Amino acid sequence: MRQCTIMLSESMSVTVGLITRDSASKVGEPVLRLIVHRVIEEVPVASIIVTDASVGSTVSVITGEASRHGVPVTVLKDDVGNRGYARWLTMREYLRLSHPGFFMFLDDDAVLRRGWWSATVRLLKGGCRVVWGVNWSIDEAFLKWVSLLGESPLGYLT
């Protein structure tokens, strides 16, 4: 069996896949901007591939925030509206563009915590090959848990 060594550093480039469907109206434009801003701030983003099935302002919010940071965005239209199909379109585009580095999917309602990339690099250097985040939906259980910590929901997420 051939051994493969991956050179990891915190400066490695990452292509981010973002699947959206009316995300600006679901999470709100300010939160969607924060999602894009935080991933660019935390992760060495080479580019973003948005696979979209929206009718609203979702794409313009994402491309606007990414352009403020000089990050190129490729927009694909998802005419099927199925997450599996959208993931396939996104991966196909990533492979077609032959982007270097890693690939990650980011949910359209996920704000990365500060230090996420540094922690991920440590995991990858330790032999881990897949990193899956924990989803904290903004629901009653989340709000109760955060209040027990003495935090506000936005304070906890940012």
N, C-alpha and C positions, 0 to 999 in steps of 0.2 A: 504494500500500500504506500502510495506517495504521500509524503508529509507536506503540508502547506503552511507557511508562516505568514501571518498578516502583520504588517508593521502598523502599529496604532500610535496615534498622537492626538492630542487635543486640537490640533490644527487641521486634521484630516477633513476633507470636504464631504458633505452629505447632500444628497438630493432628497427633498421633502415632497411626498405625495399627499395631497389634500383633496379629499372627496367631499363635495359640497352639494347641498340641495336646499336652497332658500335659507342658508345659514345666517345671512345678515338679518333676516326678519325673525329667525328662531332665537338666536343668542344676542342679537342687537349689534349694530355696527361698531360701537365702541369696544365691545368684548371681542368681536372678530378681528378688529385692528390689533388689540392686545395679544391675541393668539398668534398672529403673524409676527408682530414685533418681538414677542418673547422667544419664539423659535429662532428667529434671526439673531437675537441677542445671545441666546444660550448655545446654539449649535452652529458650527461652521458651515452654513448653508451655501451650497454652490448654485442651486436653482430650486424653484418650486414648480411642481406639475400639479395643476388644478384640474380635476375632472368634475365638471359641473352639470347639474340638472336643475338649475335655478331659473326663476323668471324675474328676480329682483336685482338688487344692487350688490350681491355677493361677490361677483368677479371683480367689479370695479373697486370694492373695498380692499380686497386681497392684493390686486395688482398695484393699487395706489400705495399701500403700506410697504409692499416689497420694493417698489421703485424708489421710495424715500431712502431705502437702505442700499440701493444699487444691486438688488437681487433680481435676476431675470425670472420671468414667469412664463410657462407654457400653459395655455388654456385648451383643454379638450372638452368637447360637448358630449355629454352623456344623454343620448336620445332615448335610452331604455329606462333609466331611472332605477336601476338595480345595483346594489352595492357590490355584488360579485362581479358584474360586468364592468363597473367603474374601476374596481381594483385591477382587473385584467387590462383595461385601456391604459391605466396609469403605468403599470409594469411594462407593458408593450412599448410605451413611449420612452420610458427610462432606458430600456435595452436598445431601442432604436437610436437614441441620442448618444449612447455609449458614454454616459457620465462616469467619471472616475469616483472612487471612494465608496461610501456606504449609501444605502437607501433607507428611508424610514417613512412609514405612514404616520400622519398626525390627524387625529380626529378634529372635526370642525368645531368642537366645543371644549378642546383641551388646552389649558394654559399650562405650559411647562413651568415647574418650580425652578427657582434659581439653583444653579449647581447641578442640574440634571445631566448635562453633557459630561462634566467631569466624573460624576458617579458612573455614568454609562461606560466611559473609556476604561475606568478601573475594572469594571465587570468584564469587559471584552478582553482586556489584558490578562485577566485571571482565567481565561479559557471559555467564558460564556460566549455564545454565538448569536443568541436572540435575547432581546430585552423587551419586555412587555410592561407598559405603564399601568398604574392603577387608576381606574376611572372613578372620579368623584362627581357624581351627578348632583346638580343643585336641586335637591329634594328635601323633604322634611327630615329624613334621617341624617343627611349631610349637615343641615343647618343645626340640628340638635348636637351632633358630634362636635362640630366646630365651636359651638357656644360652650360646651363642656371644657374645651381647651382655652376658653377665655379670648377667642379670636373672633373677628368678623369674617364672613365668608370671603369677601374680596381681599381682605388682609391676609387670610390663609393662602389663597390662590396666588397672590402676588408676592 
